[in-house]
Amino acid sequence: MNSKFQELMTNLDTLGLAKMHAYLPNFLDQINEQELSFTEAMLKLTDVELEWQEQRQVQRIVERARFPQNKSLRTFDFSFQPSINQQKIKSFSDLAFLEKQENLVFIGSPGVGKTHLAIGIGMAACQQGKRTLFINCHDLLLRLHTAYEKGALDRCINRYARYDLLIIDEIGYLPVEHDEANLLFQLINARYERHSTIITSNSELSTWVEIFKNPTVTAAILDRLVHHSHIIKITGKSYRLKATN
């Protein structure tokens, strides 16, 4: 016959209260030593469980964001890139730009830290419960094109448009076909003044017409990206070259 304690442990397990289940055996000694009341004991136990569940929720949001690496603004070496306004970049982690539906555009040569900064801000968004997705521009265009061929473009665009924060990495790294540029415009337009987008690019905005090969579509994309946006240009050296020295 099970003891009352065993029954309690079973109930906690059945209810999915994993942290309370793991914490309770050792916590019983604290209850006795500190002479905690029932209310004080339950408050501590539920606080432990709530903190654990919040951590798990953040972890799930981070996993769904599909970051290629775990990066944070805290680990970014601002001293190596003096062209960056450190205070301004760190202020983005409070997510005021999300509330205003503003975009962030990072421009700079390969290796200067654009992606690191974008991921760091994306991680801050995840930690505050914001649905975030990181995706390479080429991969995004392939998915949009595939959806278009299958007659599922509207559903695909709606899915990407719903993210609180969408990070599109490496615009301009590869040329964009005329039809792909139109698909990207439709996505950017669907997010315009609804949700924020972070863009990283190794090309100046003035040269994007060469990337998209269509002046009309390029102008339409830039119009929606640049309106309500922060443009951060990084003119420093490559971190990758620094690592090889």
C-alpha positions in Angstrom: 0.0 0.0 0.0 1.4 3.4 -1.1 2.2 6.0 1.6 0.5 9.4 1.5 3.9 10.9 0.4 4.1 8.4 -2.5 0.5 9.3 -3.5 1.4 13.0 -3.5 4.5 12.4 -5.7 2.3 10.4 -8.1 -0.2 13.2 -8.2 2.5 15.8 -9.0 3.8 13.6 -11.7 0.4 13.0 -13.2 -0.3 16.8 -13.1 2.9 17.4 -15.0 4.4 19.4 -12.1 7.9 18.1 -12.8 9.9 20.6 -10.9 7.7 20.3 -7.8 8.1 16.5 -8.1 11.9 16.8 -8.2 12.2 19.5 -5.5 9.7 18.3 -2.9 11.8 15.4 -1.2 14.6 17.8 -0.3 12.3 20.6 0.4 10.6 18.7 3.2 13.7 19.2 5.4 13.6 22.9 4.8 9.9 23.0 5.8 10.7 21.4 9.1 14.0 23.4 9.8 12.5 26.8 8.9 9.1 25.9 10.5 7.3 27.1 7.4 3.5 27.4 7.4 1.5 25.5 4.8 1.0 28.7 2.8 4.7 29.6 2.9 5.7 26.1 1.8 3.1 26.0 -1.0 4.2 29.4 -2.2 7.8 28.4 -2.4 6.9 25.1 -4.2 4.7 26.9 -6.8 7.3 29.6 -7.3 9.9 26.9 -8.2 7.4 25.2 -10.6 6.4 28.5 -12.3 10.0 29.5 -12.8 10.8 26.1 -14.3 7.8 26.3 -16.6 8.8 29.8 -17.8 12.3 28.5 -18.5 10.9 25.6 -20.5 8.6 27.9 -22.4 11.5 30.2 -23.4 13.5 27.1 -24.4 10.7 26.0 -26.7 10.4 29.4 -28.3 14.2 29.5 -28.8 14.2 26.1 -30.4 11.4 27.1 -32.8 13.3 30.2 -33.8 15.9 28.0 -35.5 18.9 30.1 -34.8 22.0 28.6 -36.4 23.9 29.4 -33.2 23.2 30.6 -29.7 24.5 34.2 -29.6 23.8 37.0 -27.2 24.5 40.7 -27.2 26.4 40.2 -24.0 29.0 38.1 -25.8 29.4 40.6 -28.7 32.9 42.3 -28.8 31.8 45.9 -29.3 35.4 47.1 -28.8 36.4 45.4 -32.0 33.7 47.3 -33.9 33.9 50.9 -32.8 31.6 52.0 -35.6 28.7 50.4 -33.7 26.7 52.4 -31.2 26.8 49.9 -28.3 24.1 51.7 -26.3 21.7 51.9 -29.2 22.2 48.2 -30.1 21.6 47.1 -26.5 18.5 49.3 -26.3 16.9 47.0 -28.9 16.8 44.2 -26.4 14.0 46.0 -24.6 11.9 45.4 -27.7 10.4 48.9 -28.0 11.0 48.6 -31.7 8.7 45.6 -31.8 5.9 47.5 -30.1 6.3 50.2 -32.8 6.5 47.7 -35.7 9.9 49.0 -36.6 12.5 47.1 -38.7 16.2 46.8 -38.1 18.6 46.6 -41.1 22.2 45.6 -40.5 24.6 46.4 -43.4 28.2 45.5 -43.6 30.9 43.3 -45.1 31.0 39.6 -44.4 32.2 38.7 -40.9 31.6 42.1 -39.1 29.0 40.7 -36.8 25.7 41.4 -38.5 24.3 37.9 -37.9 25.5 37.8 -34.3 23.7 41.1 -33.5 20.5 39.9 -35.2 20.6 36.6 -33.3 21.3 38.4 -30.0 18.3 40.6 -30.4 16.2 37.6 -31.6 17.3 35.7 -28.4 16.1 38.7 -26.3 12.8 38.6 -28.1 12.4 34.8 -27.4 13.2 35.4 -23.7 10.3 37.8 -23.6 7.9 35.3 -25.1 7.9 36.7 -28.7 7.4 34.3 -31.6 10.6 34.6 -33.6 12.1 32.9 -36.7 15.6 33.1 -38.1 15.9 32.1 -41.8 18.5 32.6 -44.5 17.2 34.7 -47.4 18.1 32.0 -50.0 16.2 29.3 -47.9 13.2 31.7 -47.5 13.0 32.3 -51.2 13.2 28.6 -51.9 10.3 27.9 -49.5 8.2 30.7 -51.0 8.9 29.5 -54.5 8.0 25.9 -53.6 4.8 27.1 -52.0 3.9 29.1 -55.1 4.4 26.1 -57.3 2.1 24.0 -55.0 -0.6 26.7 -55.0 0.0 27.3 -51.3 1.7 30.7 -51.4 -1.0 32.6 -49.4 -0.8 30.1 -46.6 3.0 30.2 -46.6 3.1 34.0 -46.5 0.5 34.2 -43.8 2.6 31.8 -41.7 5.7 33.9 -42.0 3.7 37.1 -41.6 2.4 36.1 -38.2 5.8 35.9 -36.4 6.4 38.7 -33.9 9.9 39.0 -35.2 11.3 37.6 -38.5 15.0 37.7 -39.1 16.1 37.4 -42.8 19.8 36.8 -43.0 22.1 37.5 -45.9 20.1 39.4 -48.4 22.4 40.0 -51.3 24.7 37.1 -50.7 23.2 35.4 -53.7 21.4 37.0 -56.7 17.6 37.0 -56.6 15.5 36.0 -59.6 12.7 38.3 -60.8 9.9 36.0 -59.6 11.7 35.5 -56.3 11.9 39.2 -55.8 8.1 39.5 -56.3 7.6 36.7 -53.7 9.8 38.5 -51.2 7.9 41.7 -51.7 4.6 40.0 -51.0 6.0 38.8 -47.6 7.5 42.1 -46.7 4.2 43.8 -47.6 2.3 41.3 -45.5 4.4 42.2 -42.4 4.5 46.0 -43.1 3.3 48.0 -40.1 2.1 44.8 -38.5 5.3 43.1 -37.2 9.0 43.8 -37.1 11.6 42.3 -39.4 15.4 42.2 -39.0 17.5 42.2 -42.2 21.2 41.5 -42.6 22.9 42.4 -45.9 26.4 42.7 -47.2 25.2 45.2 -49.8 24.3 48.9 -49.5 20.7 49.6 -50.0 21.5 51.7 -53.1 22.9 48.5 -54.8 19.8 46.3 -54.1 18.4 47.0 -57.5 21.4 45.0 -58.9 20.4 42.1 -56.6 16.7 42.0 -57.3 17.1 43.0 -61.0 13.8 44.8 -61.0 13.8 48.6 -60.1 10.1 48.6 -59.4 10.1 45.7 -57.0 13.3 46.8 -55.4 11.8 50.3 -54.7 8.6 48.7 -53.3 10.6 46.4 -51.0 12.9 49.2 -49.7 9.9 51.5 -49.2 8.3 49.1 -46.8 11.6 48.0 -45.1 13.1 51.4 -44.6 9.9 53.2 -43.5 9.8 52.9 -39.6 13.3 51.4 -39.5 16.7 51.6 -37.9 19.6 51.2 -40.3 22.9 50.1 -38.7 26.0 50.3 -40.9 29.0 48.4 -39.7 32.4 49.4 -41.2 34.8 47.4 -39.1 37.0 44.4 -39.8 36.0 40.8 -40.0 35.9 38.8 -36.8 36.8 35.7 -38.8 40.0 37.3 -40.0 40.8 38.4 -36.4 40.4 34.7 -35.3 43.0 33.6 -37.9 45.6 36.1 -36.7 
